[in-house]
C-alpha cells in the first residue's frame, strides 16, 4: 500500500512542558518521515513521549522546537482539512446514541447531507463487521466491538491518516489479537496511513511496516526497524521464525536503553 510519497514529516521536533528549571523535556529533536500508506508503530517505555508525538502530529499539542508537515502543510491546516481520524484507548461512545448514530457524529458536525451520512455510516459499519448492530447501544456491545465502532467513526469522513493511541490496551489478550487481524483487514481495504502507539512488542511487529523504538524521557528515536514479514498477515505469521526474530530485535533495542 505504500506509494513512496511522504505524508508526515517530523523535523527536529522537541516538546518541553513548563518553564525554567521545573520544565519537563518530553521529546528531544525527533525526526521521522512517514510515507503514504504505511503502518508505523511507536513503541517505548512509559513516559517516553509516544502519545505526545502522536498529539503533536494531530495538532492537539504544539512543538517547542522544530516543525511538522502533514500532506505538505502545517498540522493545524491538516486538522482543519479533516486529514486525521483518531482512535483512543477508550472508545468514547455516547450511550444515548445508537451505534450508527455514533458513527455519523463527525458527519453531522461537518454538516454532511442526511443521505450521505446514512450511506457512509452503513459503509463503515459493514467494513468493521457491525452492520447487524447498527441499532444497538454501545453498552450492549463488547469492548472489542465498541472499539470497532470507534474505528468506523474515525474513518467515516475518509481521512488520509488514522492516529491510534493504544486502542487495544484495555482489551483481553484474545480480543486484542482478533482486533489486530481486523485492523489489518480494514487498513488493507482503505488508502489510510496508520500511526499506532502501543506497549506490546508482538502487536507492533505483527501490524507494522516499520516499528519506531523510542528512548525514555526525553523521548528520542533510538531505532527504526523495517518489518519485512509478508502480507497478508495471518495466524501463521505469528508462528514464523522471522516474526520471533523481529520481536527479539525490538526487545533488544529497548533493553539497550
Secondary structure, DSSP 8 states (H G I E B T S, - for coil): ---S-EEEEEEEEEEEESSGGG-EEEEEEEEEEEETT-EEEEE-STTSSHHHHHHHHTTSS--SEEEEEETTB-HHHHHHTT-EEEE-SS----TTSBHHHHHHHHHHHTT--HHHHHHHHHHHHHHTT-GGGTTSBGGGS-HHHHHHHHHHHHHTT--SEEEEESTTTTS-HHHHHHHHHHHHHHHHTS--EEEEE-S-HHHHHHH-SEEEEE-SSSB-EEEEEE----SS--GGGGGSHHHHHHHHHHHHHHHT-
